């Protein structure tokens, strides 16, 4: 389900542009540009929330394009992802660049989509928070943003809040501090076990109270660890039971902080659920370059 995040996708390679557009269109309001000049006009006309741009393009390159937009007060407030080769990330790009993340070429389409979706979800959550009602509580549906998407967005944004989840009469409370889960309850369960019980939820509702706090610390794993271990347990339970688990998206790899830690095109480094489905997805995946 697409949300209200405006994404500007820029690449001079028509095939890469078309395939990324097709993959990202269900997730955001996507506008495409065939080069920096074309994209600049579109960005001025309709300011994007997120720019995903190829680094090597004729004329103005991706870094220059992002810097150009950042230099204009009217178009400066956006996040950016640059797609570049390993050599360009290591030798030409630096932590001082305006990009928030890098996608190392060549990359698998599904891996790139997962990483970009994580940024889309974070931006969507921030926009929801800005338009929250007078009580300051953000409310939404898990059909639009499921539990894993929510937790990853809160971790990425380093948010401190109380996340309340409800689904068919069941309720769960999860408390975050600087993006890390500190305490969780689900019926009689507390801590890690409470989080594991709700990771598969894709229906129901959520609400975020950014004033919600607790002094309790019952979780043993950090947020990313909870997601990865929870998916491992779901996969294990499915195999032991001989059935297919409910569809749950694997957590995206942590965002790169600069060229020292680029986004690696290695889907095998992130667990998927289930393993057999993950292998089928790899067979159907597309490796993009150029």
PLY file of the C-alpha trace (Angstrom):
ply
format ascii 1.0
element vertex 290
property float x
property float y
property float z
element edge 289
property int vertex1
property int vertex2
end_header
0.00 0.00 0.00
1.59 3.28 -1.12
1.78 6.04 1.49
2.18 9.81 1.17
5.98 9.76 0.88
7.18 11.46 -2.32
10.13 9.62 -3.87
12.17 11.00 -6.76
14.02 8.23 -8.62
16.84 9.33 -10.95
18.88 7.11 -13.29
20.04 7.52 -16.88
19.78 3.75 -17.48
16.19 3.15 -18.72
16.14 -0.51 -17.65
17.33 0.19 -14.08
14.94 3.14 -13.82
11.96 1.09 -15.02
12.61 -1.89 -12.76
13.19 0.23 -9.65
10.07 2.26 -10.44
7.96 -0.88 -10.78
9.31 -2.25 -7.49
8.92 0.99 -5.50
5.62 2.29 -6.91
3.49 0.24 -4.44
5.45 1.78 -1.52
5.48 5.51 -2.26
4.47 8.23 -4.71
7.26 7.76 -7.24
8.40 10.33 -9.81
11.22 9.47 -12.21
13.98 11.51 -13.83
16.19 10.35 -16.69
19.07 12.64 -15.71
19.92 15.33 -13.15
18.61 18.22 -15.26
15.25 16.52 -15.78
15.05 15.57 -12.09
15.96 19.05 -10.92
12.97 20.56 -12.70
10.67 17.93 -11.23
12.08 18.40 -7.71
11.51 22.16 -7.85
7.96 21.62 -9.08
7.14 18.98 -6.44
9.64 18.73 -3.57
10.50 15.08 -2.76
10.79 13.52 0.68
13.35 10.99 -0.58
15.74 11.04 -3.54
17.20 7.79 -4.89
19.79 8.74 -7.48
22.52 7.14 -9.56
25.96 8.61 -8.91
27.46 8.35 -12.41
25.30 10.25 -14.89
26.19 12.47 -17.86
26.48 16.15 -17.03
25.64 16.69 -13.37
26.42 13.55 -11.33
24.30 12.25 -8.46
26.32 13.91 -5.71
26.20 17.29 -7.45
22.45 16.88 -7.96
21.84 16.16 -4.27
24.08 19.05 -3.22
22.25 21.36 -5.63
18.91 20.49 -4.06
20.29 20.74 -0.52
21.63 24.24 -1.28
18.14 25.57 -2.06
16.05 26.30 1.08
12.85 25.37 -0.76
14.12 21.87 -1.66
16.63 21.17 1.14
14.50 18.99 3.41
14.81 15.46 2.00
16.71 12.21 2.52
19.00 10.85 -0.18
20.30 7.48 -1.34
23.10 7.32 -3.91
23.60 4.27 -6.11
27.31 3.84 -6.89
30.00 1.26 -7.52
32.19 -0.01 -4.70
35.16 1.90 -6.12
33.22 5.17 -6.32
31.95 4.80 -2.75
35.45 4.11 -1.46
37.40 6.60 -3.57
35.09 9.46 -4.63
32.37 9.70 -2.00
32.94 10.69 1.63
31.00 10.97 4.91
30.70 14.69 4.18
28.46 13.96 1.18
24.78 14.72 1.50
23.64 11.10 1.03
22.01 9.31 3.96
22.74 5.87 2.54
24.50 4.15 -0.35
23.47 1.26 -2.57
26.55 -0.50 -3.91
26.26 -1.51 -7.55
25.62 -4.14 -8.72
22.73 -4.91 -6.36
19.79 -7.27 -6.27
16.45 -5.58 -6.92
14.76 -7.10 -3.87
17.67 -6.12 -1.60
17.59 -2.52 -2.87
13.81 -2.38 -2.45
14.05 -3.57 1.16
16.66 -0.94 2.01
14.75 1.88 0.34
11.49 0.73 1.94
13.11 1.09 5.34
13.79 4.76 4.62
10.29 5.24 3.19
8.76 3.82 6.38
10.91 6.08 8.58
9.89 9.16 6.59
6.22 8.11 6.63
6.35 7.73 10.40
7.92 11.17 10.81
5.22 12.72 8.62
2.55 10.99 10.67
4.11 12.35 13.87
4.05 15.91 12.49
0.36 15.66 11.75
-0.58 13.90 15.01
-3.72 15.15 16.80
-3.55 17.43 19.83
-2.92 14.53 22.21
0.36 13.83 20.41
-0.47 10.15 19.81
0.11 8.72 16.32
-2.42 6.08 15.26
-2.36 3.79 12.28
-3.13 0.39 10.78
-0.74 -2.56 10.74
-2.03 -3.35 7.26
-0.19 -0.24 6.07
2.92 -0.55 8.26
3.44 -3.89 10.00
5.26 -4.55 13.27
8.67 -5.15 11.70
8.41 -2.00 9.57
7.43 0.02 12.65
10.25 -1.29 14.81
12.85 -0.73 12.09
11.59 2.82 11.53
11.72 3.63 15.24
15.23 2.19 15.47
16.43 4.10 12.40
14.94 7.35 13.72
16.34 6.69 17.24
12.88 7.34 18.70
11.88 7.12 22.36
8.21 6.20 22.75
5.57 3.69 23.74
4.32 1.47 20.91
0.90 -0.08 21.58
-0.27 -2.90 19.33
-3.72 -4.49 19.16
-4.99 -7.34 17.01
-8.28 -9.23 17.48
-8.41 -8.52 21.21
-4.71 -9.19 21.87
-2.55 -6.32 23.05
1.17 -5.67 23.30
3.11 -2.74 24.73
6.69 -2.04 23.60
8.82 0.77 25.02
11.72 2.28 23.04
14.61 4.45 24.19
16.75 6.01 21.44
15.47 3.40 18.99
16.20 0.39 21.20
13.52 -1.80 22.77
13.85 -1.71 26.56
10.61 -3.26 27.83
7.71 -5.20 26.33
4.59 -6.94 27.61
2.12 -9.30 25.93
-0.34 -10.89 28.35
1.81 -12.75 30.89
4.90 -12.53 28.70
7.54 -9.83 29.17
10.76 -8.84 27.42
12.05 -10.63 24.33
9.31 -13.29 24.35
6.60 -10.63 24.23
8.17 -9.08 21.11
8.57 -12.45 19.38
4.82 -13.10 19.72
3.77 -10.08 17.66
6.36 -9.96 14.87
4.09 -11.86 12.48
1.20 -9.42 12.94
0.18 -7.75 9.69
-3.37 -6.89 10.80
-4.72 -4.79 13.63
-3.78 -1.31 14.77
-0.94 0.57 16.40
-0.46 3.80 18.26
2.70 5.68 19.18
2.93 7.84 22.28
6.17 9.81 22.16
5.63 10.83 25.79
5.32 7.21 26.92
8.24 6.12 29.10
9.16 3.35 31.53
11.97 2.60 33.96
11.73 -1.14 33.33
14.32 -2.99 31.24
13.20 -6.52 30.45
14.63 -7.16 26.97
18.00 -8.84 26.47
18.54 -8.18 22.74
18.72 -4.88 20.88
16.05 -4.00 18.33
17.79 -5.54 15.31
18.65 -8.63 17.36
15.01 -9.05 18.39
13.86 -8.87 14.77
16.42 -11.35 13.48
16.00 -13.83 16.34
12.22 -13.55 16.14
12.23 -14.39 12.43
14.60 -17.29 13.05
12.19 -18.70 15.63
9.24 -18.26 13.27
11.09 -20.11 10.53
12.09 -22.89 12.94
8.51 -23.24 14.17
7.24 -23.44 10.60
9.70 -26.17 9.61
8.96 -28.19 12.75
5.24 -27.91 12.07
5.66 -28.76 8.40
3.71 -25.73 7.23
4.30 -22.36 5.67
4.49 -19.43 8.10
2.48 -16.28 7.63
4.31 -13.85 5.31
6.75 -11.71 7.27
9.27 -9.35 5.68
12.88 -9.89 6.65
14.53 -6.93 8.39
16.66 -4.77 6.13
20.37 -4.56 6.81
21.35 -1.53 8.93
21.78 1.66 6.92
25.31 2.58 5.92
26.92 5.48 7.74
29.29 6.38 4.93
31.68 4.79 2.45
33.46 2.92 5.25
30.31 0.81 5.63
28.55 0.73 2.23
25.27 -0.98 1.51
26.37 -4.46 0.46
24.48 -6.41 -2.20
24.47 -9.59 -0.13
20.95 -10.83 0.58
22.40 -13.93 2.23
23.66 -11.78 5.13
20.11 -11.11 6.31
17.90 -14.01 7.45
14.67 -14.51 5.56
11.50 -16.27 6.55
11.22 -18.96 5.55
14.58 -20.14 4.19
12.99 -22.08 1.34
10.99 -19.07 0.23
14.13 -16.92 0.45
15.91 -19.27 -1.94
13.04 -19.10 -4.42
13.13 -15.30 -4.20
16.87 -15.26 -4.95
16.23 -17.40 -8.03
13.61 -14.91 -9.22
15.62 -11.81 -8.25
17.31 -9.44 -10.70
20.88 -8.15 -10.47
21.02 -4.51 -11.57
24.10 -2.60 -12.70
25.05 0.23 -15.01
0 1
1 2
2 3
3 4
4 5
5 6
6 7
7 8
8 9
9 10
10 11
11 12
12 13
13 14
14 15
15 16
16 17
17 18
18 19
19 20
20 21
21 22
22 23
23 24
24 25
25 26
26 27
27 28
28 29
29 30
30 31
31 32
32 33
33 34
34 35
35 36
36 37
37 38
38 39
39 40
40 41
41 42
42 43
43 44
44 45
45 46
46 47
47 48
48 49
49 50
50 51
51 52
52 53
53 54
54 55
55 56
56 57
57 58
58 59
59 60
60 61
61 62
62 63
63 64
64 65
65 66
66 67
67 68
68 69
69 70
70 71
71 72
72 73
73 74
74 75
75 76
76 77
77 78
78 79
79 80
80 81
81 82
82 83
83 84
84 85
85 86
86 87
87 88
88 89
89 90
90 91
91 92
92 93
93 94
94 95
95 96
96 97
97 98
98 99
99 100
100 101
101 102
102 103
103 104
104 105
105 106
106 107
107 108
108 109
109 110
110 111
111 112
112 113
113 114
114 115
115 116
116 117
117 118
118 119
119 120
120 121
121 122
122 123
123 124
124 125
125 126
126 127
127 128
128 129
129 130
130 131
131 132
132 133
133 134
134 135
135 136
136 137
137 138
138 139
139 140
140 141
141 142
142 143
143 144
144 145
145 146
146 147
147 148
148 149
149 150
150 151
151 152
152 153
153 154
154 155
155 156
156 157
157 158
158 159
159 160
160 161
161 162
162 163
163 164
164 165
165 166
166 167
167 168
168 169
169 170
170 171
171 172
172 173
173 174
174 175
175 176
176 177
177 178
178 179
179 180
180 181
181 182
182 183
183 184
184 185
185 186
186 187
187 188
188 189
189 190
190 191
191 192
192 193
193 194
194 195
195 196
196 197
197 198
198 199
199 200
200 201
201 202
202 203
203 204
204 205
205 206
206 207
207 208
208 209
209 210
210 211
211 212
212 213
213 214
214 215
215 216
216 217
217 218
218 219
219 220
220 221
221 222
222 223
223 224
224 225
225 226
226 227
227 228
228 229
229 230
230 231
231 232
232 233
233 234
234 235
235 236
236 237
237 238
238 239
239 240
240 241
241 242
242 243
243 244
244 245
245 246
246 247
247 248
248 249
249 250
250 251
251 252
252 253
253 254
254 255
255 256
256 257
257 258
258 259
259 260
260 261
261 262
262 263
263 264
264 265
265 266
266 267
267 268
268 269
269 270
270 271
271 272
272 273
273 274
274 275
275 276
276 277
277 278
278 279
279 280
280 281
281 282
282 283
283 284
284 285
285 286
286 287
287 288
288 289
